[in-house]
């Protein structure tokens, strides 16, 4: 699952920023997130 953009202040999240995406944009965003997650799993710290 993906999070939404937020405004963060000294006490944590102050406000969630709503975004409106088309179905195609949501699909592309999820695909991008999956690629990033897989890449991060291969990174050793």
HTML snippet that shows the backbone in 3Dmol.js (N, CA, C, O; Angstrom):
<script src="https://3Dmol.org/build/3Dmol-min.js"></script>
<div id="view" style="width:600px;height:400px;position:relative"></div>
<script>
const pdb = `
ATOM      1  N   UNK A   1       0.841  -1.182   0.000  1.00  0.00           N
ATOM      2  CA  UNK A   1       0.000   0.000   0.000  1.00  0.00           C
ATOM      3  C   UNK A   1       0.885   1.244   0.000  1.00  0.00           C
ATOM      4  O   UNK A   1       2.015   1.219   0.487  1.00  0.00           O
ATOM      5  N   UNK A   2       0.371   2.290  -0.534  1.00  0.00           N
ATOM      6  CA  UNK A   2       1.114   3.543  -0.632  1.00  0.00           C
ATOM      7  C   UNK A   2       0.512   4.570   0.308  1.00  0.00           C
ATOM      8  O   UNK A   2      -0.683   4.544   0.603  1.00  0.00           O
ATOM      9  N   UNK A   3       1.343   5.454   0.762  1.00  0.00           N
ATOM     10  CA  UNK A   3       0.845   6.527   1.611  1.00  0.00           C
ATOM     11  C   UNK A   3       0.521   7.750   0.761  1.00  0.00           C
ATOM     12  O   UNK A   3       0.854   7.810  -0.422  1.00  0.00           O
ATOM     13  N   UNK A   4      -0.125   8.706   1.378  1.00  0.00           N
ATOM     14  CA  UNK A   4      -0.453   9.953   0.687  1.00  0.00           C
ATOM     15  C   UNK A   4       0.493  11.044   1.162  1.00  0.00           C
ATOM     16  O   UNK A   4       1.032  10.956   2.265  1.00  0.00           O
ATOM     17  N   UNK A   5       0.701  12.066   0.348  1.00  0.00           N
ATOM     18  CA  UNK A   5       1.564  13.169   0.778  1.00  0.00           C
ATOM     19  C   UNK A   5       0.996  13.825   2.037  1.00  0.00           C
ATOM     20  O   UNK A   5      -0.218  13.885   2.231  1.00  0.00           O
ATOM     21  N   UNK A   6       1.889  14.308   2.873  1.00  0.00           N
ATOM     22  CA  UNK A   6       1.462  14.944   4.113  1.00  0.00           C
ATOM     23  C   UNK A   6       2.349  16.145   4.420  1.00  0.00           C
ATOM     24  O   UNK A   6       3.516  16.206   4.033  1.00  0.00           O
ATOM     25  N   UNK A   7       1.756  17.083   5.122  1.00  0.00           N
ATOM     26  CA  UNK A   7       2.521  18.215   5.642  1.00  0.00           C
ATOM     27  C   UNK A   7       2.965  17.813   7.041  1.00  0.00           C
ATOM     28  O   UNK A   7       2.144  17.484   7.896  1.00  0.00           O
ATOM     29  N   UNK A   8       4.277  17.843   7.261  1.00  0.00           N
ATOM     30  CA  UNK A   8       4.837  17.391   8.530  1.00  0.00           C
ATOM     31  C   UNK A   8       5.436  18.574   9.266  1.00  0.00           C
ATOM     32  O   UNK A   8       6.218  19.345   8.709  1.00  0.00           O
ATOM     33  N   UNK A   9       5.060  18.701  10.513  1.00  0.00           N
ATOM     34  CA  UNK A   9       5.596  19.758  11.363  1.00  0.00           C
ATOM     35  C   UNK A   9       6.400  19.157  12.493  1.00  0.00           C
ATOM     36  O   UNK A   9       6.677  17.958  12.493  1.00  0.00           O
ATOM     37  N   UNK A  10       6.772  19.964  13.439  1.00  0.00           N
ATOM     38  CA  UNK A  10       7.610  19.486  14.548  1.00  0.00           C
ATOM     39  C   UNK A  10       6.924  18.436  15.408  1.00  0.00           C
ATOM     40  O   UNK A  10       7.592  17.662  16.093  1.00  0.00           O
ATOM     41  N   UNK A  11       5.596  18.402  15.379  1.00  0.00           N
ATOM     42  CA  UNK A  11       4.857  17.421  16.175  1.00  0.00           C
ATOM     43  C   UNK A  11       4.335  16.256  15.342  1.00  0.00           C
ATOM     44  O   UNK A  11       3.484  15.493  15.800  1.00  0.00           O
ATOM     45  N   UNK A  12       4.841  16.122  14.131  1.00  0.00           N
ATOM     46  CA  UNK A  12       4.404  15.026  13.263  1.00  0.00           C
ATOM     47  C   UNK A  12       3.505  15.523  12.143  1.00  0.00           C
ATOM     48  O   UNK A  12       3.596  16.676  11.721  1.00  0.00           O
ATOM     49  N   UNK A  13       2.641  14.643  11.669  1.00  0.00           N
ATOM     50  CA  UNK A  13       1.763  14.991  10.546  1.00  0.00           C
ATOM     51  C   UNK A  13       0.758  16.046  10.976  1.00  0.00           C
ATOM     52  O   UNK A  13       0.043  15.882  11.964  1.00  0.00           O
ATOM     53  N   UNK A  14       0.720  17.129  10.216  1.00  0.00           N
ATOM     54  CA  UNK A  14      -0.229  18.200  10.490  1.00  0.00           C
ATOM     55  C   UNK A  14      -1.440  18.132   9.572  1.00  0.00           C
ATOM     56  O   UNK A  14      -2.551  18.475   9.976  1.00  0.00           O
ATOM     57  N   UNK A  15      -1.226  17.690   8.339  1.00  0.00           N
ATOM     58  CA  UNK A  15      -2.324  17.656   7.375  1.00  0.00           C
ATOM     59  C   UNK A  15      -1.990  16.688   6.250  1.00  0.00           C
ATOM     60  O   UNK A  15      -0.863  16.665   5.757  1.00  0.00           O
ATOM     61  N   UNK A  16      -2.969  15.891   5.847  1.00  0.00           N
ATOM     62  CA  UNK A  16      -2.803  15.027   4.682  1.00  0.00           C
ATOM     63  C   UNK A  16      -3.166  15.827   3.440  1.00  0.00           C
ATOM     64  O   UNK A  16      -4.127  16.596   3.447  1.00  0.00           O
ATOM     65  N   UNK A  17      -2.399  15.643   2.384  1.00  0.00           N
ATOM     66  CA  UNK A  17      -2.621  16.375   1.140  1.00  0.00           C
ATOM     67  C   UNK A  17      -3.317  15.433   0.154  1.00  0.00           C
ATOM     68  O   UNK A  17      -2.701  14.493  -0.346  1.00  0.00           O
ATOM     69  N   UNK A  18      -4.594  15.683  -0.122  1.00  0.00           N
ATOM     70  CA  UNK A  18      -5.303  14.794  -1.040  1.00  0.00           C
ATOM     71  C   UNK A  18      -4.792  14.936  -2.471  1.00  0.00           C
ATOM     72  O   UNK A  18      -4.509  16.042  -2.933  1.00  0.00           O
ATOM     73  N   UNK A  19      -4.679  13.816  -3.158  1.00  0.00           N
ATOM     74  CA  UNK A  19      -4.297  13.848  -4.568  1.00  0.00           C
ATOM     75  C   UNK A  19      -5.340  13.070  -5.360  1.00  0.00           C
ATOM     76  O   UNK A  19      -5.896  12.085  -4.873  1.00  0.00           O
ATOM     77  N   UNK A  20      -5.593  13.508  -6.553  1.00  0.00           N
ATOM     78  CA  UNK A  20      -6.575  12.865  -7.409  1.00  0.00           C
ATOM     79  C   UNK A  20      -5.850  12.235  -8.591  1.00  0.00           C
ATOM     80  O   UNK A  20      -5.226  12.929  -9.394  1.00  0.00           O
ATOM     81  N   UNK A  21      -5.942  10.903  -8.687  1.00  0.00           N
ATOM     82  CA  UNK A  21      -5.275  10.183  -9.766  1.00  0.00           C
ATOM     83  C   UNK A  21      -6.303   9.392 -10.565  1.00  0.00           C
ATOM     84  O   UNK A  21      -7.280   8.882 -10.019  1.00  0.00           O
ATOM     85  N   UNK A  22      -6.064   9.302 -11.859  1.00  0.00           N
ATOM     86  CA  UNK A  22      -6.906   8.453 -12.702  1.00  0.00           C
ATOM     87  C   UNK A  22      -6.552   6.993 -12.416  1.00  0.00           C
ATOM     88  O   UNK A  22      -5.547   6.709 -11.763  1.00  0.00           O
ATOM     89  N   UNK A  23      -7.367   6.087 -12.899  1.00  0.00           N
ATOM     90  CA  UNK A  23      -7.094   4.659 -12.708  1.00  0.00           C
ATOM     91  C   UNK A  23      -5.748   4.279 -13.324  1.00  0.00           C
ATOM     92  O   UNK A  23      -4.992   3.502 -12.740  1.00  0.00           O
ATOM     93  N   UNK A  24      -5.454   4.823 -14.498  1.00  0.00           N
ATOM     94  CA  UNK A  24      -4.171   4.542 -15.156  1.00  0.00           C
ATOM     95  C   UNK A  24      -3.005   5.072 -14.320  1.00  0.00           C
ATOM     96  O   UNK A  24      -1.981   4.402 -14.185  1.00  0.00           O
ATOM     97  N   UNK A  25      -3.157   6.265 -13.764  1.00  0.00           N
ATOM     98  CA  UNK A  25      -2.092   6.840 -12.931  1.00  0.00           C
ATOM     99  C   UNK A  25      -1.882   6.018 -11.668  1.00  0.00           C
ATOM    100  O   UNK A  25      -0.746   5.810 -11.242  1.00  0.00           O
ATOM    101  N   UNK A  26      -2.980   5.545 -11.062  1.00  0.00           N
ATOM    102  CA  UNK A  26      -2.855   4.698  -9.865  1.00  0.00           C
ATOM    103  C   UNK A  26      -2.121   3.406 -10.198  1.00  0.00           C
ATOM    104  O   UNK A  26      -1.279   2.945  -9.428  1.00  0.00           O
ATOM    105  N   UNK A  27      -2.445   2.824 -11.350  1.00  0.00           N
ATOM    106  CA  UNK A  27      -1.782   1.594 -11.778  1.00  0.00           C
ATOM    107  C   UNK A  27      -0.290   1.829 -11.981  1.00  0.00           C
ATOM    108  O   UNK A  27       0.536   1.052 -11.503  1.00  0.00           O
ATOM    109  N   UNK A  28       0.050   2.895 -12.684  1.00  0.00           N
ATOM    110  CA  UNK A  28       1.463   3.213 -12.939  1.00  0.00           C
ATOM    111  C   UNK A  28       2.205   3.490 -11.629  1.00  0.00           C
ATOM    112  O   UNK A  28       3.349   3.067 -11.464  1.00  0.00           O
ATOM    113  N   UNK A  29       1.562   4.194 -10.706  1.00  0.00           N
ATOM    114  CA  UNK A  29       2.182   4.488  -9.413  1.00  0.00           C
ATOM    115  C   UNK A  29       2.446   3.200  -8.638  1.00  0.00           C
ATOM    116  O   UNK A  29       3.512   3.037  -8.044  1.00  0.00           O
ATOM    117  N   UNK A  30       1.487   2.296  -8.645  1.00  0.00           N
ATOM    118  CA  UNK A  30       1.667   1.013  -7.954  1.00  0.00           C
ATOM    119  C   UNK A  30       2.787   0.193  -8.586  1.00  0.00           C
ATOM    120  O   UNK A  30       3.573  -0.441  -7.883  1.00  0.00           O
ATOM    121  N   UNK A  31       2.856   0.208  -9.917  1.00  0.00           N
ATOM    122  CA  UNK A  31       3.932  -0.509 -10.605  1.00  0.00           C
ATOM    123  C   UNK A  31       5.293   0.083 -10.244  1.00  0.00           C
ATOM    124  O   UNK A  31       6.254  -0.652 -10.013  1.00  0.00           O
ATOM    125  N   UNK A  32       5.369   1.395 -10.197  1.00  0.00           N
ATOM    126  CA  UNK A  32       6.629   2.057  -9.827  1.00  0.00           C
ATOM    127  C   UNK A  32       7.022   1.716  -8.400  1.00  0.00           C
ATOM    128  O   UNK A  32       8.193   1.462  -8.118  1.00  0.00           O
ATOM    129  N   UNK A  33       6.049   1.709  -7.502  1.00  0.00           N
ATOM    130  CA  UNK A  33       6.323   1.380  -6.103  1.00  0.00           C
ATOM    131  C   UNK A  33       6.842  -0.047  -5.981  1.00  0.00           C
ATOM    132  O   UNK A  33       7.745  -0.312  -5.186  1.00  0.00           O
ATOM    133  N   UNK A  34       6.280  -0.969  -6.760  1.00  0.00           N
ATOM    134  CA  UNK A  34       6.731  -2.361  -6.715  1.00  0.00           C
ATOM    135  C   UNK A  34       8.177  -2.484  -7.184  1.00  0.00           C
ATOM    136  O   UNK A  34       8.957  -3.239  -6.604  1.00  0.00           O
ATOM    137  N   UNK A  35       8.534  -1.746  -8.228  1.00  0.00           N
ATOM    138  CA  UNK A  35       9.917  -1.766  -8.720  1.00  0.00           C
ATOM    139  C   UNK A  35      10.861  -1.214  -7.653  1.00  0.00           C
ATOM    140  O   UNK A  35      11.921  -1.788  -7.402  1.00  0.00           O
ATOM    141  N   UNK A  36      10.480  -0.106  -7.029  1.00  0.00           N
ATOM    142  CA  UNK A  36      11.324   0.485  -5.985  1.00  0.00           C
ATOM    143  C   UNK A  36      11.472  -0.452  -4.790  1.00  0.00           C
ATOM    144  O   UNK A  36      12.561  -0.582  -4.231  1.00  0.00           O
ATOM    145  N   UNK A  37      10.378  -1.103  -4.399  1.00  0.00           N
ATOM    146  CA  UNK A  37      10.436  -2.028  -3.269  1.00  0.00           C
ATOM    147  C   UNK A  37      11.393  -3.178  -3.569  1.00  0.00           C
ATOM    148  O   UNK A  37      12.208  -3.552  -2.726  1.00  0.00           O
ATOM    149  N   UNK A  38      11.291  -3.736  -4.771  1.00  0.00           N
ATOM    150  CA  UNK A  38      12.176  -4.842  -5.155  1.00  0.00           C
ATOM    151  C   UNK A  38      13.632  -4.389  -5.164  1.00  0.00           C
ATOM    152  O   UNK A  38      14.516  -5.123  -4.722  1.00  0.00           O
ATOM    153  N   UNK A  39      13.879  -3.192  -5.663  1.00  0.00           N
ATOM    154  CA  UNK A  39      15.237  -2.647  -5.691  1.00  0.00           C
ATOM    155  C   UNK A  39      15.777  -2.472  -4.276  1.00  0.00           C
ATOM    156  O   UNK A  39      16.923  -2.822  -3.997  1.00  0.00           O
ATOM    157  N   UNK A  40      14.952  -1.932  -3.389  1.00  0.00           N
ATOM    158  CA  UNK A  40      15.390  -1.707  -2.004  1.00  0.00           C
ATOM    159  C   UNK A  40      15.686  -3.018  -1.277  1.00  0.00           C
ATOM    160  O   UNK A  40      16.558  -3.066  -0.409  1.00  0.00           O
ATOM    161  N   UNK A  41      14.968  -4.070  -1.626  1.00  0.00           N
ATOM    162  CA  UNK A  41      15.219  -5.369  -0.995  1.00  0.00           C
ATOM    163  C   UNK A  41      16.610  -5.891  -1.333  1.00  0.00           C
ATOM    164  O   UNK A  41      17.178  -6.680  -0.577  1.00  0.00           O
ATOM    165  N   UNK A  42      17.163  -5.456  -2.464  1.00  0.00           N
ATOM    166  CA  UNK A  42      18.484  -5.899  -2.873  1.00  0.00           C
ATOM    167  C   UNK A  42      19.617  -5.029  -2.355  1.00  0.00           C
ATOM    168  O   UNK A  42      20.788  -5.341  -2.569  1.00  0.00           O
ATOM    169  N   UNK A  43      19.279  -3.944  -1.676  1.00  0.00           N
ATOM    170  CA  UNK A  43      20.299  -3.028  -1.161  1.00  0.00           C
ATOM    171  C   UNK A  43      20.695  -3.463   0.248  1.00  0.00           C
ATOM    172  O   UNK A  43      19.843  -3.670   1.111  1.00  0.00           O
ATOM    173  N   UNK A  44      21.994  -3.597   0.461  1.00  0.00           N
ATOM    174  CA  UNK A  44      22.487  -3.958   1.790  1.00  0.00           C
ATOM    175  C   UNK A  44      23.055  -2.728   2.476  1.00  0.00           C
ATOM    176  O   UNK A  44      23.773  -1.931   1.873  1.00  0.00           O
ATOM    177  N   UNK A  45      22.718  -2.594   3.742  1.00  0.00           N
ATOM    178  CA  UNK A  45      23.212  -1.452   4.526  1.00  0.00           C
ATOM    179  C   UNK A  45      24.316  -1.893   5.447  1.00  0.00           C
ATOM    180  O   UNK A  45      24.863  -1.078   6.190  1.00  0.00           O
TER     181      UNK A  45
END
`;
const viewer = $3Dmol.createViewer("view");
viewer.addModel(pdb, "pdb");
viewer.setStyle({}, {cartoon: {color: "spectrum"}});
viewer.zoomTo();
viewer.render();
</script>
